[in-house]
C-alpha cells in the first residue's frame, strides 16, 4: 500500500441515472474538492476481486470501469492529496450496499468520518432511463416490458447488473443501511438538482464544510435515449484512431469532462426520447408504492409525487 497517498473522504453512491454524473463534475469545479478523473471505479464493491459478467452478448472479464486493486485505487486521488475533499462516484455502492458498507468499514482507515451523498430519482422513471441508456449503447435488444420480464433470468445468467432495471430502484433498504452505518449522509432527490441547483450547491458546500462559491451544473450529462443514427453513437462509445489522436492533444485533467460534454451535445440531437407505456407505468408504481412509503419516512421527504 502506498502510505503517501490520501484516501477519499467523499462517496457519491447513487442512484444510477439519478444525477450523480452531473453532481460529480459540478463538485470537481470547487478549488477545495478533487473528484477522481475516473468515475465509477467501484473499488469498495469488489476490492481485490475478479469481476465478470455478460454485456453486449459477450463475457466481460476485465471491465474498463473497474479499479479493484488498492494501489491503483489510491492512485486515483494522488493528484488531489492537498484538497480538503477527495471524492469519487460509484453507483454500484448503493445497489450492492451490503458488500460496499462492509468493505468500507473493513478497509478504509477513517470509515466513520467519510461523507456519503445519495441522489434518488423516482424509481419508475429511473428504471426506464436505465433501459434507454442500455438501448443507447446498443446493449439492449428487448422492449422495455420484455426486459423487465427477463430480469430474473438475466440475473441468474450473470448479465451486467445494469439490466436489473426494477431491482435497483428499491431504495428503502439501501438508504436505510447507509444511514445506519455512517454518521455523515446527505440525501438529495433528482428533482432538487433540476428545480433548485443553487440550493443543492449551497447545502453541499455547507455539508462538506467548504467555501461557498457558485458551481455550474451545466447541461445534463450521461443522457439516455434511442439512437436516431446508430453509427454516430457507435463512434462516440467505441475506441477509434481519431479519438486516440485527440486524446494525446488534450490534457488528461480535462479529457473526461470534455468527452462527456461532446457526447451530451451529440446525444441532444441524435437521441430520440421515448415515453413509457401508460399501463407499464401504472404497474411499476404499484410495485414500488410500499418501498416508497417506507423510504419517505426514513429520509423525511414527501415522496407521494412519485406515486400519484
Buried (B, 14 or more C-beta within 10 A) or exposed (E): EEEEBBBBBBBBBBBBBBBBBBBBBBBBBBEBBBBBBBBBBBBBBBBEEEBEBBBEEEEBEEBEEBBBEBEEBBBBBEBBEEBBBBBBBBBBBBBBBEBBBEBBBEBBEEBEEBBBBBBBBBBBBBBBBBBBBBBBBBBBEBEBEEBBEBBEEBBEEEBBBBBBBBEBBBBBEBBBBBBEBBEBBBBBBBBBBBEEBEEBBBBBBEBBEBEEEEBEBBEBBBBBBBBEEEEBBEEBBEEEEEEEEEEEEEEEEEBBBEBBBEBBEBBEEBBEEBEBEEEBEEBBBEBBEEBBBBBBEBBEBEBEEBBE
